[in-house]
């Protein structure tokens, strides 16, 4: 797996946190995104697999 996807998720979390500090993003959304983005990352990694291959089944 490349580092591109985890870095994008980490960058999104940091960006939302910085925007929340400056009151651009509501604090509740920032707190929720800290839980949401790692969950989305885990789902993404589980679907693509650690080797980057797709887990879609063929009929």
PLY file of the C-alpha trace (Angstrom):
ply
format ascii 1.0
element vertex 59
property float x
property float y
property float z
element edge 58
property int vertex1
property int vertex2
end_header
0.00 0.00 0.00
1.32 3.43 -0.84
1.53 6.20 1.72
-0.67 8.48 -0.37
-4.01 7.40 1.13
-3.00 7.49 4.82
-1.35 10.87 4.32
-4.52 12.25 2.73
-6.64 11.07 5.66
-4.13 12.48 8.17
-3.96 15.76 6.27
-7.75 16.05 6.29
-7.87 15.52 10.07
-5.17 18.13 10.64
-6.81 20.61 8.27
-10.17 20.29 10.01
-8.50 20.69 13.41
-6.75 23.88 12.29
-9.96 25.24 10.78
-11.76 24.51 14.06
-9.15 26.48 16.01
-9.94 29.53 13.88
-13.73 28.95 14.22
-14.17 28.28 10.51
-15.43 24.75 11.19
-17.78 24.03 14.11
-16.08 22.30 17.04
-18.64 19.48 17.06
-17.81 18.64 13.45
-14.10 18.67 14.22
-14.60 16.29 17.15
-16.74 13.99 15.03
-14.24 13.98 12.16
-11.50 12.72 14.47
-13.61 9.57 14.84
-15.00 9.49 11.30
-11.81 9.79 9.23
-9.90 6.92 10.89
-13.02 4.76 10.52
-13.22 5.64 6.82
-9.50 4.93 6.46
-9.93 1.50 8.08
-12.81 0.69 5.75
-10.79 1.83 2.75
-7.77 -0.26 3.77
-9.98 -3.28 4.45
-11.61 -3.00 1.02
-8.39 -2.54 -0.92
-6.28 -4.91 1.16
-2.77 -4.30 2.38
-1.31 -5.24 -1.01
-3.46 -2.70 -2.84
-5.40 -5.37 -4.70
-9.17 -5.24 -4.88
-11.23 -7.68 -2.82
-14.18 -7.67 -5.23
-15.41 -11.15 -5.97
-16.00 -12.26 -9.52
-19.04 -14.32 -10.42
0 1
1 2
2 3
3 4
4 5
5 6
6 7
7 8
8 9
9 10
10 11
11 12
12 13
13 14
14 15
15 16
16 17
17 18
18 19
19 20
20 21
21 22
22 23
23 24
24 25
25 26
26 27
27 28
28 29
29 30
30 31
31 32
32 33
33 34
34 35
35 36
36 37
37 38
38 39
39 40
40 41
41 42
42 43
43 44
44 45
45 46
46 47
47 48
48 49
49 50
50 51
51 52
52 53
53 54
54 55
55 56
56 57
57 58
